[in-house]
């Protein structure tokens, strides 16, 4: 259902590849989170065979409750339970570095995203390193905030985009009922990408800035 929503609704209804207004994977995850949150954490029997999985509080949820049982090394190497893509930070980082070396992505949005979360949560009295290593921050910052279509085109725009994502993520983690806010922050900032592009794109020499109509 999430895949159908991502492709049919977010991508194809807006013109196909390169025309979607939001990151399809992020939008589909938010849709599933809102439409059927219980299903995301349930592991029923399939054809009478139970899945090799358990449900429980994630490290980020434990931290929100005042308990942080895992070390930084546990978080880095995925020595804890968690959803796909938010456990072994070292492998996510290795893939991201490879993409950087191959010049497939850049770090203009990624670094401000992670740094903003660290700074705000640190000032709020949280363990900033734990906040960076837990949840879907690494996955979102490395692979979602670097999407070509739904993020700004210029370095300045990407920095603004990353800071915006970081602020929203930190505020959700600190004050909202849900312990995680990466998907919501990226989806929210995706909607501001055209506006950011409009005011950060370089002007031709001698060109006149056009007022927003």
C-alpha angles and dihedrals in degrees: 000000000000092000092049090050092048096049104030101036108024098034114022099037089057096050106284131263112013095013102077116118095215139026103278095216093049093045092049092049092051090048092053092043091055099037101043113006094161092057091059092063100035124098107189126181115275113212089339094308118112117224119245093247141101134204125228146124115309120231089256092052090048090051091050088054091053098260125109107175098166129082125227090256090053089054094046095051099036097248092156140063120272147127122295110282099020104075117062104046093178093064092047089051092048091054091047093050089051090054090048092051091048089048092235092129137011136217101238094107099025099061096046089046095055095036093052092052090048094049097046096044090044092054088047090060098257126130098264095197091050089050091052094048097045134072124008097313096111093046093047097043095044101041111011102041089051096058112134100219103042102039129069120276101224128068090239091051092048091052090053089047092051094048090049091051090048094050094050093045092051093047092050092049092048104039112013127088091243116073094216130059108163097106093045093048094051092046091049094049091046087068091056095050096096090051093047091049091051094057100035103045112110117258120231115250106276091009122142121233112239119225118239108264 
